[in-house]
Amino acid sequence: MAAVVLSEPEKLYIVHGVQEDLRVDGRGCEDYRCAEVETDVVSNTSGSARVKLGNTDILVGVKAEMGTPKIEKPDEGYLEFCVDCSANATPEFEGRGGEELGTEITSTFYTVFSNENTVDLKSLCINPREHCWVLYVDVLLLVCGGNLFDAISIAVKAALFNTRIPKVRVLEDEEGSKEIELSDDPYDCIRLNVENVPLIVTLSKIGYRHVVDATLEEEACSLASLLISVTSKGSLTSIKKVGRGSLDPESIFEMMETGKKVGKALHVALQKILDEEESLGTSRQKVGFLG
């Protein structure tokens, strides 16, 4: 992940501020920055979203393609995640630098989406054991400016909300052979219910306190962080500790409680933006990926 090198006085300034619940940018420890969210930004996808959080800039595209259900789940479709760490995002991604981070992000999102209630995968089944929809979720890191996992989770949920999958009819002839007919009406489509899709909240331990939505400078002062995925109802679905420092049980409990509270508020704010964009329909002014 993009790293910032701070001098000891700079670190002390940030750490002392956090202990007083006053961060360098004026926020309190539990305050989130305003995120810019825009959906339907890439034309050749089934759904897409772009999220800017501080200096972090994420683009997510979802492509629905027909595939074969997995043997162990013959009546379900499935999601595939792919993360591309653009060399422009940070110099550290040049060569093979971004591969390790890309693998870590991919693994984290497979864990977050492993809960069977996250997305209704049965709605992606076309024909049991034969045909299903596979949703390829492609994540592109354009700029890495801190709090990466949270920003990606917001973009993934927004892109899935924006996803439209063509309605399908399975036609069977007298000999029993099946033919699949896709609707060519763009409004005749399946929409995903994203109510149970969690958002990731990263809590970074700095000194004796923890902060949400850390900047790169704050991340440089933190030896341990907790990544928790939270549903819109405040349920915790996964937890992961990152960083080389340790966390005591009391800190972990406090961080989890903060994460659940902040996560619920984040869901409400994101859904409000998504609903507002949806209500504008074709009349809304699009900035677009190249805007």
N, C-alpha and C positions, 0 to 999 in steps of 0.2 A: 504494500500500500504506500502511497505517496507519503514521504516523511519530511518533517521540517526539523532543522537543527537549531536549537535555541541555546543562548548563553545561560549561565546559572542565574544571573540577576533577572533575566526575562522569565525563566521558569518560576523563580520565587515570587515574582510579581503576579503571575497567573494563579499559582497555588494559593497565595495569601488572599487574593481576591475571591477565589472560590470558597474559602473557609468563611468569608463574610457574606456569602450569597450574592456577590457582585462580580460578574464576569467582565472581561476586557471590553466586550461589545455592549455592555449595559444590561445584559439579561441576568435573570436569576438562575439558580441551578436547574430548575425544572421547566425553564422556558424554551420553547421551540422557535426557531426562525420561521418566517413566512416562506412557504414553498410555492414556486410557480409550477402549475400543472396544466398541460395541454394535451388533449387526446386527438386521435385521428390525424396524425401528422405525417404518416408515411403511406403513400397511395397504394402500393402493391402488397399490402398486408390485410389480414382479416380484422386486425385491431392494433392500435399503437398508442404510445404516450411518451411525452417528454417531460422530465421533471428537473427543475433547477432548485437546489437547496444550498444557499450560500454560494460558494464557488463550484460546488459539485453539479455536474450536468450529465443526466442519464437519458438514454433513448431505448425504448423497448418496443419491439414489434412481435406480434403474434400471427403465425400462419397456420391455418387449419388445412391439413392434408389428409386424404383418405389412407388408411392403413389397415393392418390386421390386428385384432385384439390380442393381448398377451394370453398365453395358454392358461395361466392361473386365474385370469379375470376375463373370461370369454364374453361377458356382456357389458364391458366398459371400454371407454376410450382412455387416453392418457396424455400427460404433458411431458415434453422434453425441454430441458433448459440448456442454453448455450450462452456463454459469456465471452465477449470480445473486449479485451483491454486495449483500446486504441493507443498507439505509440504517441499520439498527440496529447493524451490525457496527462501524462507525466513522463519525464525522461527515463524513469526507472522501468518503463514498459518496453523499451527498445530491446530488440533481440528476443530472448526468452523470459524477460523480466516479468511480463504480465501473466504468464501461464500459471504460476503457482497461485496467484490471487484469483485468477479465473476459475481454477479448480476448486478453491476454497468457497467461493461464492456459489458455484454450481451445487456443490455438496450441501451447503447450508439451505439452499432453496428446495432441493429434493427432500430434505428433512422437514422443512416447514410445510411442504405440500403433501407429506406422506400420510397425514391424517385424512381418513376417508370422508370426513364431513366438510373438508375445505372447499372442494368443487364437486358438483354432482357429475361424476364420470359416467354414470349410467346413461345420462342424457346425450353423451357423445357416441353411444353405440348405435350403429345403423342396422346391422344384421349380426346377431350373436355368433361368435367364432369365425365370422367371415369379414365383416367390414366395420370399421369404426373411424371416428375422427381423432387424429393425433394433433395436438396443439404444440407447435414449435415456438417456444418463448425465447426470443433472441434479445440478449441484453448487451448494449454497447455503452461502454464507459467513455464519454467524451472528455470530461474533465473530472479529476479526482481532487476534491477540495475539502475532504473530511466527511465523516458520518455517511460512509458509502452504503452500508447495508440497509439503513433506514430509507435512503433515497431510492435505492433499487426496489425495495418492497413497495413503496408508494407507486413507482412507475409500473411495476408488474400488475398491481391491483387495478390501476387506472386503465392499462392496456387490455386486461381481461374484461373489464366492464365495457370497454369500447368494441370488443370482439363480436363480429357477426358471422355466424356459420350458416351456409346455405341449407335450406330445407331439402330433404331427400325423400324420394319415393322408391320403394323396391318393387319392381314389376316382375311377376313370375309367369312364364308362358306354359303351354300345355305339357311340355316335356320336363318341366320343373327347373329349367335354367332361369337364373335371376339376372335382371338388368337393373342398374341403378340410374335413376333420373334425377339430376340436380335442378332445382328451381333457378331460373335466370332472373327472377324478380328480386332486386336487392333488398326489398322490404319484407320478403318472405323468408325470414331467417330465424335461427335459434340464437337467443341471447343467454349468456351465462349468468347465474345467480352468484354474485361475488360477496354476498353478505357475510359468509363464514371465512373468506380469504383473510388471513392474518396480516398485520403489519409488523415489521421488526422495529423494536425500540432498543437502541444501544445505550447502555448506561456506563459511563467512564468514571472510574474511581480516581479522584485527584485529592491527594492529602487524606483528610478524614471524611471527605464528602464525595458525592457523586453528581455528575451532570448528565443531562440529555442533550442530544444534537451537538456534539462536540465539534469545534473547529479543528483544523490541522494542528494549530499551535497547542490547543488543549489536549489533543491526542498525544502530542509529544511529551506532555507532563503526566500522562496516565500509564501506569504499569499493568493495569488489569481492567478489562471491561466485561460486561455481561450483555450478550445478545439475547433478547427474549422476543418471541413472537406472540402477539396478542390479538384476539378477535375483537370485533366491534362490541361484544358484550363484556369484554374485560377478562375473558378466559385466557389462561396462559397455555400455549400448545407446545412450545419447545424452549429450551434454554441452553445457552452455550457460553462458556467462559473463554475469552481470548486474552492474549498478553502473557508476559512471563512473570508477572507479580501474582501474589496470592490474595484471596478474599476470605474474610472470616464469615462464619454462618450468619451473624447478626447483620453484617453489611449486605450479604446476598439477599436476606429477607427484605431489608429496607429497599434495596434496588428493585426487587421484584414488585413490591407494592407501588413504588414510584412508576415503574414501567407499565403496570396495568392501568394506572390512572392516566398517565400521559398517552398511552396507546388508545384508550377509549376516546379521548378528546381528539386525537389525530384522525381516527376513523370518521368522527362526526364532521370534522373540517373537510376531509377529502371527499366524503359523500356529497356534501353541500356543493362543492365545486363541480363534481361530476354531474349532479342533477341539474345545476344551472346551465352547464354546457349542453346537456341533452335537451333541455327545454328550448334552447335557441334554434335547434335543428339546423337546417341548411343556411339559415340567416346569419349564423355567427361568423365573425371575421376570424379567419385562421392565420396564425403567424407562420405555422408550418415549420418543418425541419430546417429549411434554408432561410427562414425569416430572420 
